[in-house]
Amino acid sequence: MKKTNRQLVLGSLQPFLFCVGMYCVVLIFSVFICTSIYRTMHSKKFSLTMEKKSEKSVMPVATTALVTSFK
């Protein structure tokens, strides 16, 4: 059976169309992943947790005296 011109064109474009399709799928998934990370980082619960951690990370007076003596 002889292939028609249309079949030859679609056959030669198949790798290109596959790459374009995979690019679109990956782009959509990356947008979903990035937006979920962004929403997690900017949620109220996350910001409250970060504020509590920053309050706990205050250096003791003796440690700050040692750090300033090395300058």
C-alpha positions as CSV (number, residue, x, y, z in Angstrom):
1,M,0.0,0.0,0.0
2,K,1.4,3.3,-1.0
3,K,1.4,6.1,1.5
4,T,-0.3,9.4,0.5
5,N,1.3,12.7,0.8
6,R,-0.8,13.6,3.8
7,Q,0.5,10.5,5.7
8,L,4.1,11.4,4.9
9,V,3.7,14.9,6.2
10,L,2.1,13.8,9.5
11,G,4.7,11.1,9.9
12,S,7.5,13.6,9.5
13,L,5.9,16.0,11.9
14,Q,5.3,13.3,14.6
15,P,8.5,14.0,16.6
16,F,7.9,17.7,16.5
17,L,4.3,17.4,17.6
18,F,5.3,15.0,20.4
19,C,7.8,17.5,21.7
20,V,5.3,20.3,21.5
21,G,2.7,18.2,23.3
22,M,5.1,17.2,26.1
23,Y,6.2,20.8,26.5
24,C,2.6,21.9,27.0
25,V,1.9,19.1,29.5
26,V,5.1,19.9,31.5
27,L,4.3,23.6,31.4
28,I,0.8,23.0,32.8
29,F,2.1,20.7,35.6
30,S,4.9,23.2,36.5
31,V,2.4,26.0,36.8
32,F,0.2,23.9,39.2
33,I,3.3,22.9,41.3
34,C,4.6,26.5,41.5
35,T,1.3,27.9,42.4
36,S,0.8,25.3,45.1
37,I,4.3,26.1,46.5
38,Y,3.6,29.9,46.3
39,R,0.2,29.5,48.1
40,T,1.8,27.4,50.8
41,M,4.6,29.9,51.4
42,H,2.2,32.9,51.6
43,S,-0.5,31.3,53.7
44,K,-1.3,32.7,57.2
45,K,-0.3,29.5,58.9
46,F,3.1,29.4,57.3
47,S,3.8,33.1,58.1
48,L,2.8,32.6,61.8
49,T,5.2,29.6,61.9
50,M,8.0,31.7,60.5
51,E,7.4,34.5,63.0
52,K,7.6,32.0,65.9
53,K,10.8,30.6,64.5
54,S,12.3,34.1,64.2
55,E,11.4,34.9,67.8
56,K,13.1,31.7,69.0
57,S,16.3,32.3,67.0
58,V,17.4,35.3,69.0
59,M,21.0,34.9,70.0
60,P,21.9,34.9,73.8
61,V,23.9,37.8,75.1
62,A,27.1,35.8,75.7
63,T,27.1,34.6,72.1
64,T,26.7,38.1,70.7
65,A,29.6,39.3,72.8
66,L,31.8,36.6,71.4
67,V,30.7,37.4,67.8
68,T,31.5,41.1,68.3
69,S,34.9,40.4,69.8
70,F,36.0,38.7,66.6
71,K,35.4,41.8,64.4
